[in-house]
Amino acid sequence: METTRHFTATVYVVNDGATALHEHARLGLTIPPGGHVDRDELPHEAGLREVSEELGQEPTLLGDRPEIPAPAGVALPTPRYQLCYDINVHEDGSVGHQHIDHVYFGTVPTRTVAPDDGEAPPDAWEWYSPAALRADAAVDPDTARIGIEAIEAAAGE
């Protein structure tokens, strides 16, 4: 059986020592903003768009673009992580669908949440400090670890 793979982008956004997470209604997971990379987008552009749609903010991505002398090309922002998630696992253990997630860190100027229509409402979002990430059992260990790393990276900028 063939596995279908979709590219996705996630941005752990930080403001004043905390990162924004929400409970995804369909997935039942507490996660940062993110979603599928559209056909006409690069992964970092999808991440920026998703933050704009879900939080109503324009993030600044952390990290540098490597300087590569490519006459016909340009270096893209490097994701902090690239993760492969099995989305549709069949009873026989085969995987029908995966998400290849490009994970970025970014900062936003405020904690105001003003999502586009159709997105999770503002009260679905919560700003998590490192202590809250460690303490909240609803936050998966990988989300907590990466969230803390994003907060530390933002503090170092």
N, CA, C and O of each residue as an XYZ file, in Angstrom:
628
protein
N       0.843     -1.184      0.000
C       0.000      0.000      0.000
C       0.889      1.247      0.000
O       1.886      1.320      0.719
N       0.517      2.184     -0.791
C       1.264      3.446     -0.894
C       0.895      4.384      0.260
O      -0.267      4.477      0.654
N       1.895      5.066      0.784
C       1.676      6.054      1.835
C       1.612      7.441      1.207
O       2.530      7.853      0.498
N       0.537      8.147      1.471
C       0.397      9.525      1.009
C       1.040     10.436      2.036
O       0.800     10.295      3.236
N       1.855     11.372      1.571
C       2.523     12.309      2.472
C       2.161     13.738      2.101
O       2.178     14.124      0.932
N       1.832     14.514      3.132
C       1.568     15.941      2.956
C       2.569     16.730      3.774
O       2.924     16.340      4.886
N       3.024     17.845      3.214
C       3.903     18.738      3.957
C       3.060     19.671      4.813
O       2.043     20.196      4.360
N       3.491     19.873      6.052
C       2.832     20.785      6.976
C       3.878     21.712      7.579
O       5.081     21.474      7.468
N       3.395     22.777      8.222
C       4.285     23.720      8.893
C       3.660     24.116     10.223
O       2.456     24.356     10.314
N       4.497     24.181     11.246
C       4.091     24.553     12.596
C       5.010     25.663     13.073
O       6.207     25.655     12.787
N       4.443     26.622     13.805
C       5.263     27.689     14.387
C       4.958     27.774     15.875
O       3.826     28.048     16.272
N       5.962     27.542     16.679
C       5.852     27.788     18.117
C       6.107     29.277     18.310
O       7.250     29.730     18.254
N       5.037     30.034     18.537
C       5.176     31.482     18.708
C       5.332     31.809     20.181
O       4.698     31.198     21.042
N       6.191     32.785     20.456
C       6.528     33.153     21.824
C       6.257     34.631     22.029
O       6.533     35.458     21.161
N       5.706     34.948     23.208
C       5.564     36.328     23.661
C       5.800     36.337     25.161
O       5.134     35.623     25.910
N       6.745     37.145     25.590
C       7.006     37.373     27.011
C       7.121     36.069     27.801
O       6.469     35.898     28.831
N       7.957     35.152     27.308
C       8.271     33.940     28.049
C       7.234     32.844     28.020
O       7.263     31.946     28.862
N       6.316     32.893     27.070
C       5.287     31.848     26.963
C       4.996     31.578     25.494
O       5.210     32.434     24.635
N       4.504     30.374     25.219
C       4.142     29.990     23.854
C       2.654     29.660     23.790
O       2.074     29.159     24.753
N       2.047     29.949     22.641
C       0.598     29.778     22.468
C       0.269     28.376     21.957
O       0.816     27.918     20.955
N      -0.642     27.705     22.675
C      -1.133     26.388     22.279
C      -2.649     26.378     22.400
O      -3.230     27.138     23.176
N      -3.279     25.509     21.623
C      -4.724     25.332     21.737
C      -5.062     23.854     21.590
O      -4.296     23.077     21.021
N      -6.217     23.488     22.112
C      -6.662     22.115     21.917
C      -7.339     22.026     20.562
O      -8.339     22.693     20.294
N      -6.770     21.190     19.724
C      -7.311     20.981     18.388
C      -8.557     20.108     18.527
O      -8.473     18.962     18.967
N      -9.706     20.653     18.151
C     -10.990     19.985     18.379
C     -11.048     18.587     17.759
O     -11.484     17.640     18.414
N     -10.618     18.451     16.519
C     -10.716     17.163     15.835
C      -9.656     16.166     16.315
O      -9.936     14.975     16.452
N      -8.442     16.658     16.569
C      -7.357     15.763     16.958
C      -7.339     15.454     18.448
O      -6.798     14.429     18.864
N      -7.928     16.337     19.256
C      -7.887     16.148     20.701
C      -6.497     16.324     21.280
O      -6.178     15.750     22.322
N      -5.666     17.115     20.613
C      -4.301     17.377     21.055
C      -4.126     18.855     21.346
O      -4.788     19.697     20.739
N      -3.236     19.169     22.275
C      -2.897     20.559     22.563
C      -1.652     20.887     21.743
O      -0.579     20.328     21.971
N      -1.812     21.812     20.772
C      -0.758     22.052     19.788
C      -0.617     23.532     19.457
O      -1.520     24.321     19.735
N       0.515     23.913     18.862
C       0.712     25.289     18.397
C       0.028     25.507     17.044
O      -0.509     24.567     16.457
N       0.049     26.745     16.554
C      -0.537     26.990     15.235
C       0.233     26.263     14.133
O       1.453     26.112     14.195
N      -0.510     25.823     13.137
C       0.130     25.147     12.018
C      -0.906     24.518     11.108
O      -2.100     24.521     11.407
N      -0.439     23.983     10.003
C      -1.336     23.332      9.065
C      -0.616     22.945      7.788
O       0.611     22.994      7.709
N      -1.392     22.561      6.798
C      -0.854     22.090      5.525
C      -0.192     23.207      4.725
O      -0.627     24.359      4.745
N       0.870     22.828      4.025
C       1.523     23.726      3.074
C       0.693     23.690      1.801
O       0.501     22.629      1.208
N       0.200     24.851      1.383
C      -0.577     24.921      0.149
C       0.330     24.728     -1.060
O       1.548     24.887     -0.976
N      -0.276     24.391     -2.158
C       0.456     24.080     -3.394
C       1.395     25.203     -3.838
O       2.457     24.925     -4.396
N       1.030     26.451     -3.603
C       1.834     27.579     -4.073
C       2.725     28.175     -2.982
O       3.235     29.283     -3.148
N       2.920     27.464     -1.871
C       3.676     27.999     -0.742
C       4.964     27.225     -0.482
O       5.105     26.054     -0.835
N       5.886     27.927      0.144
C       7.043     27.293      0.752
C       6.687     26.996      2.207
O       5.793     27.640      2.755
N       7.352     26.052      2.839
C       6.965     25.694      4.210
C       6.944     26.865      5.192
O       6.005     26.981      5.980
N       7.955     27.734      5.165
C       7.962     28.848      6.119
C       6.821     29.828      5.836
O       6.287     30.440      6.761
N       6.451     29.975      4.573
C       5.321     30.846      4.231
C       4.017     30.267      4.785
O       3.157     31.008      5.260
N       3.878     28.951      4.723
C       2.683     28.308      5.280
C       2.619     28.533      6.785
O       1.548     28.812      7.323
N       3.751     28.415      7.468
C       3.786     28.657      8.903
C       3.363     30.073      9.246
O       2.579     30.281     10.172
N       3.874     31.046      8.511
C       3.499     32.447      8.741
C       2.005     32.654      8.494
O       1.331     33.344      9.259
N       1.496     32.052      7.419
C       0.065     32.178      7.099
C      -0.795     31.551      8.187
O      -1.801     32.130      8.596
N      -0.408     30.383      8.653
C      -1.185     29.695      9.683
C      -1.252     30.522     10.972
O      -2.309     30.600     11.598
N      -0.141     31.137     11.373
C      -0.169     31.986     12.569
C      -1.090     33.176     12.345
O      -1.845     33.559     13.239
N      -1.032     33.754     11.166
C      -1.911     34.883     10.846
C      -3.377     34.468     10.922
O      -4.193     35.182     11.504
N      -3.716     33.324     10.340
C      -5.099     32.849     10.350
C      -5.572     32.448     11.753
O      -6.690     32.773     12.154
N      -4.722     31.747     12.485
C      -5.146     31.171     13.761
C      -5.036     32.138     14.938
O      -5.842     32.077     15.866
N      -4.047     33.028     14.904
C      -3.862     33.973     16.011
C      -4.164     35.420     15.631
O      -4.365     36.263     16.505
N      -4.198     35.712     14.328
C      -4.406     37.093     13.893
C      -3.175     37.949     14.088
O      -3.280     39.164     14.253
N      -1.999     37.322     14.071
C      -0.745     38.051     14.280
C       0.251     37.715     13.178
O       0.165     36.674     12.527
N       1.190     38.619     12.993
C       2.258     38.428     12.015
C       3.543     38.097     12.771
O       4.155     38.989     13.359
N       3.958     36.840     12.767
C       5.142     36.460     13.540
C       6.448     36.823     12.838
O       6.501     37.008     11.622
N       7.478     36.915     13.638
C       8.844     37.032     13.143
C       9.523     35.702     13.418
O       9.651     35.288     14.571
N       9.958     35.031     12.354
C      10.623     33.745     12.545
C      12.004     33.953     13.141
O      12.708     34.900     12.790
N      12.387     33.057     14.047
C      13.706     33.099     14.651
C      14.670     32.271     13.815
O      14.276     31.315     13.148
N      15.931     32.653     13.864
C      16.955     31.910     13.146
C      17.379     32.646     11.894
O      16.721     33.582     11.437
N      18.474     32.205     11.366
C      19.040     32.839     10.183
C      18.804     31.975      8.959
O      18.604     30.763      9.042
N      18.837     32.650      7.824
C      18.885     31.927      6.563
C      20.361     31.732      6.244
O      21.129     32.694      6.265
N      20.762     30.520      5.954
C      22.179     30.323      5.630
C      22.546     31.082      4.355
O      21.753     31.176      3.418
N      23.751     31.615      4.345
C      24.223     32.314      3.146
C      24.903     31.296      2.237
O      25.983     30.787      2.537
N      24.246     31.018      1.132
C      24.748     30.062      0.150
C      24.860     30.780     -1.187
O      23.883     31.369     -1.650
N      26.022     30.742     -1.812
C      26.163     31.416     -3.107
C      25.542     30.579     -4.226
O      26.249     29.919     -4.987
N      24.232     30.618     -4.311
C      23.517     29.860     -5.333
C      22.987     30.848     -6.371
O      21.977     31.505     -6.123
N      23.641     30.969     -7.522
C      23.248     31.986     -8.502
C      21.785     31.924     -8.930
O      21.191     32.958     -9.234
N      21.206     30.750     -8.958
C      19.817     30.638     -9.404
C      18.890     30.260     -8.253
O      17.770     29.801     -8.473
N      19.366     30.457     -7.019
C      18.552     30.041     -5.886
C      18.695     30.984     -4.713
O      19.485     31.928     -4.737
N      17.921     30.708     -3.697
C      17.945     31.490     -2.467
C      17.757     30.523     -1.302
O      16.973     29.577     -1.388
N      18.480     30.769     -0.216
C      18.347     29.920      0.969
C      17.028     30.225      1.665
O      16.617     31.381      1.766
N      16.381     29.188      2.137
C      15.124     29.327      2.863
C      15.392     29.256      4.363
O      16.407     28.703      4.785
N      14.489     29.812      5.171
C      14.644     29.657      6.618
C      14.686     28.175      6.979
O      13.894     27.375      6.480
N      15.609     27.832      7.842
C      15.780     26.448      8.230
C      14.833     26.110      9.379
O      14.847     26.786     10.408
N      14.012     25.076      9.219
C      13.158     24.680     10.337
C      14.016     24.188     11.503
O      15.113     23.667     11.304
N      13.510     24.357     12.698
C      14.218     23.839     13.877
C      14.130     22.318     13.893
O      15.059     21.637     14.328
N      13.011     21.796     13.418
C      12.804     20.351     13.348
C      12.023     20.031     12.088
O      11.266     20.856     11.575
N      12.227     18.805     11.595
C      11.352     18.213     10.593
C      10.912     16.872     11.182
O      11.734     15.999     11.460
N       9.614     16.731     11.363
C       9.063     15.553     12.027
C       8.087     14.847     11.095
O       7.364     15.493     10.337
N       8.070     13.537     11.153
C       7.150     12.741     10.353
C       6.121     12.115     11.292
O       6.471     11.360     12.199
N       4.853     12.438     11.064
C       3.758     11.937     11.898
C       2.889     10.971     11.099
O       2.455     11.284      9.990
N       2.641      9.800     11.668
C       1.697      8.853     11.075
C       0.296      9.333     11.419
O      -0.051      9.445     12.595
N      -0.513      9.617     10.402
C      -1.858     10.148     10.600
C      -2.907      9.063     10.459
O      -3.876      9.033     11.217
N      -2.728      8.185      9.512
C      -3.717      7.141      9.247
C      -3.008      5.789      9.276
O      -2.383      5.384      8.296
N      -3.113      5.096     10.413
C      -2.477      3.792     10.572
C      -3.566      2.723     10.517
O      -4.551      2.779     11.253
N      -3.369      1.754      9.634
C      -4.347      0.685      9.442
C      -4.149     -0.432     10.463
O      -3.113     -0.508     11.124
N      -5.143     -1.287     10.581
C      -5.096     -2.392     11.550
C      -3.885     -3.285     11.353
O      -3.356     -3.835     12.319
N      -3.434     -3.437     10.099
C      -2.278     -4.292      9.840
C      -0.946     -3.594     10.114
O       0.118     -4.176      9.904
N      -1.009     -2.343     10.584
C       0.200     -1.586     10.908
C       0.722     -0.738      9.767
O       1.631      0.068      9.967
N       0.171     -0.897      8.578
C       0.612     -0.063      7.461
C       0.096      1.361      7.659
O      -0.931      1.590      8.299
N       0.835      2.298      7.095
C       0.510      3.715      7.249
C      -0.026      4.246      5.929
O       0.647      4.173      4.901
N      -1.235      4.779      5.964
C      -1.854      5.294      4.753
C      -1.565      6.765      4.497
O      -1.608      7.221      3.354
N      -1.267      7.518      5.573
C      -1.079      8.960      5.418
C      -0.105      9.461      6.477
O      -0.166      9.052      7.637
N       0.791     10.349      6.064
C       1.741     10.968      6.979
C       1.800     12.468      6.742
O       1.526     12.956      5.645
N       2.164     13.185      7.795
C       2.466     14.610      7.695
C       3.959     14.793      7.931
O       4.505     14.318      8.927
N       4.609     15.483      7.009
C       6.015     15.848      7.163
C       5.998     17.299      7.622
O       5.781     18.215      6.828
N       6.232     17.495      8.927
C       6.054     18.804      9.546
C       7.369     19.565      9.646
O       8.366     19.048     10.151
N       7.355     20.799      9.156
C       8.472     21.733      9.275
C       8.162     22.614     10.477
O       7.203     23.386     10.454
N       8.968     22.504     11.524
C       8.707     23.202     12.784
C       9.622     24.413     12.905
O      10.846     24.291     12.859
N       9.009     25.584     13.061
C       9.728     26.846     13.202
C       9.456     27.459     14.566
O       8.475     27.118     15.227
N      10.338     28.370     14.983
C      10.128     29.180     16.176
C       9.925     30.612     15.716
O      10.524     31.047     14.733
N       9.079     31.342     16.428
C       8.845     32.742     16.086
C       8.402     33.526     17.305
O       8.107     32.960     18.358
N       8.361     34.824     17.144
C       7.855     35.711     18.192
C       6.692     36.518     17.628
O       6.605     36.766     16.425
N       5.806     36.920     18.529
C       4.699     37.815     18.174
C       4.703     38.968     19.168
O       5.155     38.808     20.302
N       4.196     40.144     18.748
C       4.303     41.335     19.593
C       3.366     41.371     20.798
O       3.639     42.090     21.760
N       2.262     40.608     20.767
C       1.296     40.639     21.877
C       0.736     39.238     22.091
O       1.023     38.310     21.335
N      -0.063     39.113     23.131
C      -0.772     37.854     23.375
C      -2.229     37.934     22.921
O      -3.043     37.082     23.276
N      -2.544     38.938     22.152
C      -3.893     39.072     21.611
C      -4.139     37.967     20.592
O      -3.304     37.712     19.724
N      -5.285     37.318     20.704
C      -5.660     36.271     19.761
C      -6.927     36.726     19.045
O      -7.977     36.902     19.664
N      -6.810     36.914     17.728
C      -7.938     37.370     16.908
C      -7.983     36.532     15.637
O      -7.584     36.995     14.568
N      -8.470     35.294     15.753
C      -8.428     34.371     14.619
C      -9.391     34.742     13.496
O     -10.378     35.448     13.704
N      -9.076     34.246     12.300
C      -9.985     34.368     11.167
C     -11.246     33.541     11.446
O     -11.242     32.644     12.290
N     -12.305     33.857     10.733
C     -13.538     33.074     10.841
C     -13.236     31.608     10.513
O     -12.468     31.307      9.600
N     -13.849     30.719     11.268
C     -13.664     29.291     11.040
C     -12.503     28.685     11.806
O     -12.346     27.464     11.820
N     -11.694     29.507     12.439
C     -10.565     29.006     13.234
C     -11.005     28.836     14.686
O     -12.092     29.274     15.063
N     -10.169     28.206     15.491
C     -10.471     28.030     16.913
C     -10.672     29.406     17.554
O      -9.925     30.337     17.254
N     -11.670     29.547     18.430
C     -11.945     30.852     19.042
C     -10.828     31.278     19.998
O     -10.042     30.445     20.449
N     -10.762     32.572     20.303
C      -9.691     33.068     21.184
C      -9.591     32.333     22.517
O      -8.490     32.115     23.021
N     -10.734     31.949     23.093
C     -10.674     31.293     24.399
C     -10.169     29.851     24.324
O      -9.993     29.208     25.359
N      -9.936     29.336     23.118
C      -9.344     28.005     22.964
C      -7.828     28.046     23.128
O      -7.188     27.012     23.321
N      -7.260     29.248     23.049
C      -5.807     29.424     23.119
C      -5.375     29.734     24.537
O      -6.080     30.409     25.288
N      -4.209     29.232     24.887
C      -3.621     29.509     26.189
C      -2.121     29.735     25.993
O      -1.488     29.090     25.157
N      -1.568     30.657     26.772
C      -0.140     30.941     26.733
C       0.533     30.140     27.840
O       0.202     30.297     29.015
N       1.474     29.285     27.464
C       2.131     28.364     28.382
C       3.558     28.811     28.674
O       4.356     28.998     27.756
N       3.873     28.982     29.951
C       5.247     29.203     30.401
C       5.947     27.847     30.421
O       5.282     26.818     30.296
N       7.268     27.819     30.574
C       7.937     26.521     30.699
C       7.381     25.676     31.857
O       7.209     24.465     31.714
N       7.105     26.307     32.991
C       6.553     25.560     34.130
C       5.191     24.963     33.781
O       4.909     23.818     34.133
N       4.351     25.728     33.095
C       3.030     25.229     32.711
C       3.145     24.092     31.689
O       2.372     23.135     31.735
N       4.101     24.198     30.777
C       4.310     23.121     29.807
C       4.720     21.830     30.506
O       4.263     20.747     30.141
N       5.576     21.951     31.505
C       6.023     20.759     32.238
C       4.896     20.156     33.073
O       4.842     18.939     33.253
N       3.994     20.999     33.583
C       2.979     20.551     34.544
C       1.685     20.050     33.914
O       0.965     19.271     34.538
N       1.372     20.479     32.696
C       0.069     20.172     32.104
C       0.100     18.808     31.416
O       0.768     18.636     30.396
N      -0.614     17.857     31.970
C      -0.643     16.498     31.416
C      -1.295     16.438     30.042
O      -1.093     15.469     29.309
N      -2.073     17.458     29.677
C      -2.717     17.484     28.364
C      -1.733     17.840     27.246
O      -2.043     17.678     26.066
N      -0.561     18.321     27.616
C       0.461     18.692     26.622
C       1.407     17.507     26.456
O       2.055     17.080     27.412
N       1.482     16.980     25.232
C       2.376     15.855     24.954
C       3.823     16.236     25.257
O       4.191     17.405     25.137
N       4.647     15.263     25.648
C       6.042     15.563     25.994
C       6.827     16.244     24.873
O       7.646     17.122     25.146
N       6.591     15.853     23.614
C       7.325     16.496     22.522
C       6.908     17.955     22.372
O       7.752     18.815     22.123
N       5.629     18.241     22.519
C       5.140     19.626     22.426
C       5.715     20.450     23.561
O       6.130     21.589     23.345
N       5.749     19.897     24.770
C       6.314     20.614     25.913
C       7.797     20.896     25.682
O       8.254     22.020     25.886
N       8.536     19.898     25.267
C       9.981     20.070     25.067
C      10.271     21.122     23.991
O      11.105     22.006     24.190
N       9.585     21.022     22.863
C       9.839     21.968     21.778
C       9.354     23.357     22.175
O      10.003     24.348     21.840
N       8.227     23.453     22.882
C       7.736     24.749     23.354
C       8.734     25.428     24.268
O       8.981     26.626     24.132
N       9.316     24.679     25.203
C      10.328     25.233     26.109
C      11.542     25.680     25.314
O      12.109     26.738     25.589
N      11.939     24.898     24.347
C      13.077     25.258     23.502
C      12.813     26.553     22.737
O      13.706     27.387     22.593
N      11.567     26.721     22.240
C      11.209     27.948     21.521
C      11.273     29.155     22.450
O      11.769     30.214     22.065
N      10.772     28.994     23.675
C      10.806     30.086     24.652
C      12.261     30.472     24.955
O      12.590     31.657     25.014
N      13.115     29.486     25.143
C      14.528     29.753     25.406
C      15.200     30.423     24.211
O      16.021     31.323     24.386
N      14.856     29.992     23.004
C      15.432     30.600     21.801
C      14.998     32.064     21.679
O      15.805     32.921     21.319
N      13.743     32.346     21.973
C      13.246     33.730     21.891
C      13.935     34.607     22.933
O      14.218     35.776     22.669
N      14.204     34.061     24.100
C      14.877     34.826     25.161
C      16.301     35.154     24.761
O      16.852     36.166     25.194
N      16.906     34.303     23.933
C      18.276     34.521     23.496
C      18.438     35.440     22.309
O      19.560     35.795     21.947
N      17.329     35.832     21.696
C      17.403     36.702     20.505
C      17.613     38.146     20.898
O      17.698     39.016     20.031
